[in-house]
Amino acid sequence: MSKAERIIEMIITINAKKDFTVGELANEFSVSKRIILRDLQELEQAGFPLYSEVGAAGSSTWK
């Protein structure tokens, strides 16, 4: 899967799930958490509304 395809699929997944973790997306797309974080940063810079909440043990849930 190319980066562009992954980002399009991420948008669809994010809209469907609403709440997710970086780990969940990394597992779903078979990439590292770092790649997911970079992709989410690109989506934010493009104007896609995202924010995170810190949960138990410092884990973040994105919305």
C-alpha positions as CSV (number, residue, x, y, z in Angstrom):
1,M,0.0,0.0,0.0
2,S,1.4,3.4,-1.0
3,K,1.5,6.3,1.5
4,A,-1.3,8.1,-0.4
5,E,-3.5,5.0,-0.2
6,R,-2.7,4.6,3.5
7,I,-3.6,8.2,4.3
8,I,-6.9,7.9,2.4
9,E,-7.7,4.7,4.2
10,M,-6.8,6.3,7.5
11,I,-9.2,9.2,6.8
12,I,-12.0,6.6,6.2
13,T,-11.0,4.6,9.3
14,I,-10.8,7.7,11.5
15,N,-14.2,8.9,10.4
16,A,-15.7,5.5,11.1
17,K,-14.1,4.9,14.5
18,K,-14.0,8.4,16.0
19,D,-11.7,7.2,18.9
20,F,-8.5,5.3,18.2
21,T,-5.0,4.8,19.4
22,V,-1.8,5.1,17.3
23,G,-1.1,1.4,18.1
24,E,-4.5,0.4,16.7
25,L,-3.8,2.2,13.4
26,A,-0.3,0.8,13.3
27,N,-1.6,-2.7,13.6
28,E,-4.4,-2.1,11.1
29,F,-2.1,-0.7,8.5
30,S,0.9,-2.9,9.3
31,V,3.3,0.0,9.8
32,S,5.2,1.4,12.8
33,K,3.6,3.8,15.3
34,R,6.1,6.5,14.2
35,I,4.8,6.3,10.6
36,I,1.2,6.7,11.9
37,L,2.3,9.7,13.9
38,R,3.8,11.3,10.8
39,D,0.7,10.6,8.8
40,L,-1.5,12.1,11.5
41,Q,0.7,15.1,11.6
42,E,0.3,15.5,7.8
43,L,-3.5,15.2,8.2
44,E,-3.5,17.9,10.9
45,Q,-1.4,20.2,8.7
46,A,-3.8,19.7,5.8
47,G,-6.7,20.8,8.1
48,F,-8.1,17.5,9.1
49,P,-9.5,18.0,12.7
50,L,-7.7,15.7,15.2
51,Y,-6.9,16.0,18.9
52,S,-5.5,13.6,21.4
53,E,-6.3,12.8,25.0
54,V,-3.8,11.2,27.4
55,G,-5.1,8.2,29.1
56,A,-3.9,5.6,31.6
57,A,-0.2,4.9,31.6
58,G,0.4,7.9,29.3
59,S,-1.2,6.4,26.3
60,S,-3.1,8.7,23.9
61,T,-6.4,8.3,22.4
62,W,-7.0,10.3,19.2
63,K,-10.3,11.8,18.1
